[in-house]
Amino acid sequence: MSTEPDERGTVTESSVRVKRSPRYARFMLAGFLVFAVVALILTFAFPENPTYDRGAVFGFLLLFFGVVGVAIGAVVALLVDRSGTRKARTVLADRVTVSAEPEERVTRAETPGIEDAPDTHKSIEN
């Protein structure tokens, strides 16, 4: 048997739309961080409440403003994505489909030296 598989390929040309898209997680993280700074500023902008300490106030504000920041970041990412669709362009792309005969499977018993390999689990225990 030959070691080279019998390959058969076909090339298909088609038109494809290419556009840039934003990374939504980065926009949402940026929105969270901006509104976390806003929550920190609002925590120290007002006098301290005798019922709640500043840490609790910051936690409440961070929870509320964090959700708002993530939502606003997602909306901004959607708007950037919509504006990017206008700049999309159509290009020609080649699709290559290759089909090959499957190679013979090698079993564990046929693999040379597998039984002679050191057992790393035993060496870690010692």
C-alpha positions as CSV (number, residue, x, y, z in Angstrom):
1,M,0.0,0.0,0.0
2,S,1.2,3.5,-0.6
3,T,1.6,6.0,2.2
4,E,0.1,8.8,0.2
5,P,-3.7,8.9,0.3
6,D,-5.6,9.1,-2.9
7,E,-6.9,12.8,-2.9
8,R,-9.6,14.2,-5.1
9,G,-10.4,17.8,-4.9
10,T,-12.9,20.2,-6.4
11,V,-12.7,24.0,-6.6
12,T,-15.8,26.1,-6.5
13,E,-15.8,29.9,-6.9
14,S,-18.5,32.0,-5.2
15,S,-19.0,35.6,-4.1
16,V,-18.8,36.3,-0.3
17,R,-19.6,39.4,1.7
18,V,-16.8,40.5,4.0
19,K,-17.2,43.0,6.8
20,R,-15.6,43.8,10.1
21,S,-17.6,43.2,13.3
22,P,-16.9,44.4,16.8
23,R,-16.1,42.1,19.7
24,Y,-19.2,42.4,21.9
25,A,-17.6,41.2,25.1
26,R,-15.0,44.0,25.0
27,F,-17.7,46.6,24.5
28,M,-19.7,45.2,27.4
29,L,-16.6,45.1,29.6
30,A,-15.8,48.7,28.7
31,G,-19.3,49.7,29.6
32,F,-19.1,47.9,32.9
33,L,-15.8,49.5,33.7
34,V,-17.0,53.0,32.8
35,F,-20.1,52.7,35.0
36,A,-18.1,51.1,37.8
37,V,-16.0,54.4,37.9
38,V,-19.3,56.3,37.9
39,A,-20.5,54.2,40.9
40,L,-17.2,54.9,42.7
41,I,-17.5,58.6,42.1
42,L,-21.1,58.7,43.3
43,T,-20.2,56.7,46.4
44,F,-17.8,59.4,47.6
45,A,-19.7,62.4,46.1
46,F,-22.4,62.4,48.8
47,P,-22.0,62.5,52.6
48,E,-21.8,59.1,54.3
49,N,-25.2,57.6,55.4
50,P,-25.3,56.4,59.1
51,T,-27.4,53.4,58.1
52,Y,-25.0,52.1,55.4
53,D,-21.2,52.3,55.1
54,R,-19.5,53.4,51.9
55,G,-18.7,49.8,50.9
56,A,-22.4,48.8,51.0
57,V,-23.4,51.9,49.0
58,F,-20.6,51.2,46.4
59,G,-21.8,47.5,46.2
60,F,-25.4,48.6,45.5
61,L,-24.4,51.2,43.0
62,L,-22.0,48.8,41.3
63,L,-24.7,46.2,40.9
64,F,-27.1,48.7,39.4
65,F,-24.7,50.7,37.3
66,G,-22.8,47.5,36.2
67,V,-25.9,46.1,34.6
68,V,-26.7,49.4,33.0
69,G,-23.1,49.7,31.7
70,V,-23.1,46.2,30.2
71,A,-26.4,47.0,28.4
72,I,-25.2,50.3,27.1
73,G,-21.9,48.6,25.9
74,A,-24.0,46.0,24.0
75,V,-26.1,48.6,22.4
76,V,-23.0,50.6,21.3
77,A,-21.5,47.4,19.9
78,L,-24.8,46.8,17.9
79,L,-24.7,50.3,16.5
80,V,-21.0,49.9,15.5
81,D,-21.9,46.6,13.9
82,R,-24.8,48.2,11.9
83,S,-22.6,50.9,10.7
84,G,-20.0,48.3,9.5
85,T,-22.6,46.7,7.2
86,R,-22.5,49.7,5.0
87,K,-18.8,49.3,4.5
88,A,-19.1,45.6,3.6
89,R,-17.8,44.5,0.3
90,T,-18.2,41.5,-1.9
91,V,-15.2,39.5,-2.9
92,L,-14.7,36.3,-4.9
93,A,-13.6,33.3,-2.9
94,D,-12.4,29.8,-3.9
95,R,-13.7,26.9,-1.9
96,V,-11.5,23.8,-2.1
97,T,-13.1,20.5,-1.2
98,V,-10.7,17.6,-0.8
99,S,-11.8,14.0,-0.2
100,A,-9.2,11.4,0.7
101,E,-9.4,7.7,1.4
102,P,-9.2,7.0,5.1
103,E,-5.8,5.8,6.3
104,E,-5.5,2.5,8.2
105,R,-6.0,2.9,11.9
106,V,-3.0,2.0,14.1
107,T,-3.9,0.2,17.3
108,R,-2.2,0.5,20.6
109,A,-0.5,-2.9,20.3
110,E,1.1,-1.9,17.0
111,T,2.5,1.3,18.4
112,P,6.2,0.7,19.1
113,G,7.5,1.5,22.6
114,I,4.2,2.3,24.2
115,E,4.7,-0.4,26.9
116,D,8.3,0.7,27.5
117,A,7.4,4.3,28.3
118,P,7.9,5.3,31.9
119,D,4.8,5.8,34.1
120,T,4.7,9.5,35.0
121,H,2.1,9.0,37.7
122,K,4.4,6.7,39.7
123,S,7.3,9.1,39.3
124,I,5.2,12.0,40.6
125,E,4.2,10.1,43.7
126,N,7.8,9.3,44.7
